[in-house]
Amino acid sequence: MSKKVLVTGGAGFIGHILIKYIIDNTDWEVISLDRLDYSGNLNRFEHMFKGYDKNTKSRLKIIYHDLKSEISNLIESQINDVDIIYHLAASSHVDRSIVDPLTFVQDNVLATANILNYARSMNNLELLVYFSTDEVFGPAKPGQSFKEWDRYNSTNPYSAAKAGGEELAIAFENTYNLPIAITHCMNVYGERQHPEKYIPNTLWKLKNNKKITIHANKDKSKPGSRHYLYSEDVASSVLFITNNYKKLKSIQFSNKEIGPKCLKVNIPGTKELDNLEVAQLISNFSGFDLDYELVDFHSSRPGHDLRYAIDGEFIMSAGWKPNYTVEESLERMVQWYLKNPEWLEF
Ligand SMILES: NC(=O)c1ccc[n+]([C@@H]2O[C@H](COP(=O)([O-])OP(=O)(O)OC[C@H]3O[C@@H](n4cnc5c(N)ncnc54)[C@H](O)[C@@H]3O)[C@@H](O)[C@H]2O)c1
């Protein structure tokens, strides 16, 4: 049966890809709720809907609201009940959290409390998915990868505020029986990503003959690394979790008698790449020459970690896998940006 879903942060990078994926792969109605800050952009919808018919476009409704405030009666009547909430709205750029931590507490903790409290008032909510991050686990040693219920160890205000939102979500499930799933994503990349992010920004620099700064360790011998995950694969994993919520929860808690029971799912990237390897791939796919220097960024800028890593065994053994290799999706993304160069400018 057709569902109605609410995507908070829908005008953001992952939010709009998730909405496109839902529109393309289901018959669901979608509401995007967003406050449209510097990273929220309604032009994403217009661009992604090019060539779509009027009926399909009408399945998306747009609501403006800043979740730092509670959901008012007016906003509630505009939403008018939904089956599922995907809570993606957040301040998401780590560097900005180091400059302005309080905004991150308001957007990632207080705003999460407001959406959870609203969800609590709903009658037939099937699921609320809280989008968290691999950064809550803190830096990972070489070879180490964290499992869903490993301890948190935030090293910057962004990840601490995301972990705070997670704990509230767990508390709301255990106190009020709200059905909740928490996801831990790795570094996500894809079309219409904010151009200040590493991959689009590197392509812009290559295109404009600028030197690429590669963040590395103290003696500049080893570039930092991340696991990368394509945005469309994130969207497919979220639908997988939605469709298999009860099954996943029973597997995760089959041996657990006590303690909080709230589904947490790591969404793994297909491959770990260091910052230099990523720049080299972008250079290969675009045909632009690479000029770079390694810099000791991490020790001069506290809050930046050289490596994050999560273990994706749980969701993979339950049957989900990404559709693209990093190389396939990165090439696809680079070619897309070369055809749509306006999305590289900011
Ligand atoms: N991008 C990644 O690599 C990544 C990795 C792991 C987890 N995540 C998480 O996924 C989610 C989406 O990330 P993204 O990269 O799309 O971020 P984004 O910054 O592109 O989008 C966030 C959206 O939330 C909106 N927003 C922020 N605060 C709000 C508020 N108080 N009320 C209403 N709207 C608000 C913004 O306007 C923006 O449209 C975030 O929760 C982020 O923490 C992202």
The ligand as a Tripos MOL2 file, in Angstrom:
@<TRIPOS>MOLECULE
LIG
   44    48     1     0     0
SMALL
NO_CHARGES

@<TRIPOS>ATOM
      1 N1         27.3310   13.5600    4.0470 N.am      1 LIG1
      2 C1         27.9100   12.5730    4.7210 C.2       1 LIG1
      3 O1         28.9980   12.0880    4.3340 O.2       1 LIG1
      4 C2         27.2490   12.0030    5.9440 C.ar      1 LIG1
      5 C3         27.8360   10.8780    6.5530 C.ar      1 LIG1
      6 C4         27.2170   10.3390    7.6760 C.ar      1 LIG1
      7 C5         26.0430   10.8960    8.1820 C.ar      1 LIG1
      8 N2         25.5020   11.9940    7.5800 N.ar      1 LIG1
      9 C6         24.2570   12.5430    8.1500 C.3       1 LIG1
     10 O2         23.2660   12.5020    7.1250 O.3       1 LIG1
     11 C7         22.4030   13.6260    7.2420 C.3       1 LIG1
     12 C8         22.3470   14.3910    5.9420 C.3       1 LIG1
     13 O3         23.6670   14.8290    5.5950 O.3       1 LIG1
     14 P1         23.9330   15.7480    4.3200 P.3       1 LIG1
     15 O4         25.3220   15.5210    3.8950 O.co2     1 LIG1
     16 O5         22.8280   15.5770    3.3660 O.co2     1 LIG1
     17 O6         23.8290   17.1800    4.9980 O.3       1 LIG1
     18 P2         23.4240   18.5780    4.3450 P.3       1 LIG1
     19 O7         24.1140   19.6210    5.1660 O.co2     1 LIG1
     20 O8         23.6500   18.5690    2.8800 O.co2     1 LIG1
     21 O9         21.8560   18.6610    4.5930 O.3       1 LIG1
     22 C9         21.2920   18.9380    5.8510 C.3       1 LIG1
     23 C10        19.9470   19.6140    5.6270 C.3       1 LIG1
     24 O10        19.3360   19.8180    6.9000 O.3       1 LIG1
     25 C11        18.7720   21.1230    6.9290 C.3       1 LIG1
     26 N3         18.7550   21.5570    8.3330 N.ar      1 LIG1
     27 C12        19.8060   21.7590    9.1520 C.ar      1 LIG1
     28 N4         19.3990   22.1310   10.3710 N.ar      1 LIG1
     29 C13        18.0410   22.1630   10.3080 C.ar      1 LIG1
     30 C14        17.0240   22.5070   11.2490 C.ar      1 LIG1
     31 N5         17.3440   22.9190   12.4950 N.pl3     1 LIG1
     32 N6         15.7210   22.4270   10.8630 N.ar      1 LIG1
     33 C15        15.3930   22.0600    9.5920 C.ar      1 LIG1
     34 N7         16.3090   21.7420    8.6520 N.ar      1 LIG1
     35 C16        17.6240   21.8010    9.0150 C.ar      1 LIG1
     36 C17        19.6880   21.9720    6.0470 C.3       1 LIG1
     37 O11        19.0100   23.1330    5.5440 O.3       1 LIG1
     38 C18        20.0650   20.9860    4.9450 C.3       1 LIG1
     39 O12        19.1650   21.0450    3.8580 O.3       1 LIG1
     40 C19        22.9080   14.4470    8.4180 C.3       1 LIG1
     41 O13        22.1590   14.0950    9.5480 O.3       1 LIG1
     42 C20        24.3490   14.0000    8.5740 C.3       1 LIG1
     43 O14        24.7940   14.1380    9.9030 O.3       1 LIG1
     44 C21        26.0750   12.5610    6.4720 C.ar      1 LIG1
@<TRIPOS>BOND
     1     1     2 1
     2     2     3 2
     3     2     4 1
     4     4     5 ar
     5     4    44 ar
     6     5     6 ar
     7     6     7 ar
     8     7     8 ar
     9     8     9 1
    10     8    44 ar
    11     9    10 1
    12     9    42 1
    13    10    11 1
    14    11    12 1
    15    11    40 1
    16    12    13 1
    17    13    14 1
    18    14    15 2
    19    14    16 1
    20    14    17 1
    21    17    18 1
    22    18    19 2
    23    18    20 1
    24    18    21 1
    25    21    22 1
    26    22    23 1
    27    23    24 1
    28    23    38 1
    29    24    25 1
    30    25    26 1
    31    25    36 1
    32    26    27 ar
    33    26    35 ar
    34    27    28 ar
    35    28    29 ar
    36    29    30 ar
    37    29    35 ar
    38    30    31 1
    39    30    32 ar
    40    32    33 ar
    41    33    34 ar
    42    34    35 ar
    43    36    37 1
    44    36    38 1
    45    38    39 1
    46    40    41 1
    47    40    42 1
    48    42    43 1
@<TRIPOS>SUBSTRUCTURE
     1 LIG1         1 GROUP 0 **** ****
